[in-house]
Amino acid sequence: MSQKIISETMECRPGCGACCIAPSISSLKKLAGVACPYLAEDMRCRIFTQPERPACCAGLQASREMCGETRVQALQWLNELEALTRPG
């Protein structure tokens, strides 16, 4: 019997913004490592509840696996994921 691993979800860490910086977002022509134009000064998404929020962003859910214990850990994990999924 196989075991299903479930990532523990969590609330976004205040002041983090890692998921708005590390990954590329093709629908916004945002490069990896560059802050999203919708990232506010408080490191929160200004369009989080809006229909114009890209589907790839809406699919991201804060989790212990992705976010780690610190913003630095979240950036490291997301940077590694970006590198592993980069085309070509």
Secondary structure in CASP SS format (residue, H / E / C, confidence):
PFRMAT SS
TARGET T0000
AUTHOR 0000-0000-0000
METHOD secondary structure of the structure
MODEL  1
M C 1.00
S C 1.00
Q C 1.00
K C 1.00
I C 1.00
I C 1.00
S C 1.00
E C 1.00
T E 1.00
M C 1.00
E C 1.00
C C 1.00
R C 1.00
P C 1.00
G C 1.00
C C 1.00
G C 1.00
A H 1.00
C H 1.00
C H 1.00
I C 1.00
A C 1.00
P C 1.00
S C 1.00
I E 1.00
S H 1.00
S H 1.00
L H 1.00
K C 1.00
K E 1.00
L C 1.00
A C 1.00
G C 1.00
V C 1.00
A C 1.00
C C 1.00
P C 1.00
Y C 1.00
L E 1.00
A C 1.00
E C 1.00
D C 1.00
M C 1.00
R C 1.00
C E 1.00
R C 1.00
I C 1.00
F C 1.00
T C 1.00
Q C 1.00
P C 1.00
E C 1.00
R C 1.00
P C 1.00
A H 1.00
C H 1.00
C H 1.00
A H 1.00
G C 1.00
L C 1.00
Q C 1.00
A C 1.00
S E 1.00
R H 1.00
E H 1.00
M H 1.00
C H 1.00
G C 1.00
E C 1.00
T C 1.00
R H 1.00
V H 1.00
Q H 1.00
A H 1.00
L H 1.00
Q H 1.00
W H 1.00
L H 1.00
N H 1.00
E H 1.00
L H 1.00
E H 1.00
A H 1.00
L H 1.00
T H 1.00
R C 1.00
P C 1.00
G C 1.00
END
